[in-house]
């Protein structure tokens, strides 16, 4: 049996996925978590084989949750799930250590296939995500302004555009509010904006978040 932990901040989505996966005789859903923080606690307590991880969650979110899970357990398989397939999310999560990335429109049969593939040690990406990664590697497409950011700056930018306050970000990253604001202004300068609102609009244009 493949032991799976389902992580999503939406109760109906999380419960629906768990119930559908339970119908597969090779999969056992051993727990559900509604946040990245809860996922980290439950991985430590339950030792799942695969974590089905929603990317767009409040607080630490999918990228930071992946990094922390990797620090705790290098062997656990992490399959990211997101409504966003465009860059830089796939690259950010791949660098953070996910084993696969599928979109929320993925059919159940493909989700099950992805879980089994990453459990066996393979990488798995849904077709739209694979296209984005291929474009990044094989073409000379116009650079996203977010590609100019360091990994930590990208992380802070995603937290800002997901409406987290400087204090909330500071608490999650274990830094001071002053440090967070230093990151914010450095991000603004690199991507060419001067406010959180303009940063959010820029993130929407480049597909990092949905309106």
TORDOLUM-654581 format. One record per residue (C-alpha): residue in one letter; y, x, z. Coordinates in steps of 0.05 Angstrom, whole numbers, plus 5000, padded with zeros to 4 digits. Layout:
BEGIN
AYXZ...
//
This chain:
BEGIN
X500050005000X507150234984X511450125045X518349885022X524849795061X529749315027X537149465039X542648975016X548648685053X547547995022X542447605062X540047155005X539247734957X535548155008X530847595029X529647394956X527748094936X523148174996X519547524982X518447694909X515948394924X511148114976X507247784919X505048454892X498448674925X500549414923X507149324959X508649175032X515849025053X516049325123X523249175138X530148945115X536949255130X543948975117X547849625116X547150375104X547550505178X541950015192X537850325136X538251015167X535950745235X530250355203X527850945162X527451355226X523650795261X519050545205X517951135158X517850735092X515251045028X520850754985X527850515004X530649994956X538050134968X543949704947X549550164923X555649724937X555649605012X561249615064X562250205110X558450825088X555750535023X550050764979X552251474964X553451685036X547251305059X543151695008X545952365032X544452205105X537451955089X536152595051X538453005110X533552635155X527652575108X527052965043X520552605024X522751875026X523751584957X530451234945X531350724889X538650534881X540349824859X547249644833X551149144791X554849754762X551450194710X557550594686X559651284708X560851604756X556151204801X549651414767X551652154769X554152114841X547751794865X543352264826X546952854858X546352524926X538852504918X536351834892X529751814855X531751234811X537250754793X536550044768X541549484758X541348804792X539848464726X533248844722X527248364717X522448344776X516848664735X521249264719X523549314792X516249354814X514849864760X520750274784X518450254856X511450484836X514251044791X518751344844X513151274896X508751694849X514152234845X517452054779X524651894765X526351194740X532750924709X533850244677X535750284604X543250164613X543650704666X539651184624X544551074566X550351254612X546951894635X545152084563X552251964540X554752424595X549952974575X549952914499X556852684477X564052884484X566552224509X573452194542X573052444613X573751934669X579352134715X574452064773X570352644743X576053094766X574552954839X569953344885X563952974913X567552844979X573752604943X569552124901X566451874965X573151744998X575851434934X570050934932X571150765005X578550644992X577450194931X572349804972X578049625020X576350075078X582250295121X583651025136X581150915207X574650615182X573651185134X575151695188X570151375235X564651375182X565852095159X567152375229X573952645211X581152495232X585551965200X590152535180X584452865141X582852205107X590152125085X590152845059X584152665016X587652024993X593952384969X589852924936X585852384899X592252034878X594952684849X588452854811X587552164779X594952024767X596451434813X600851344874X597650774914X591050474937X592349874892X593250294830X587050704849X583150044853X585649814785X583650484756X576750424786X576049734755X578049994686X572750524690X567350054714X566550344784X567649674817X567648964790X573848524797
//
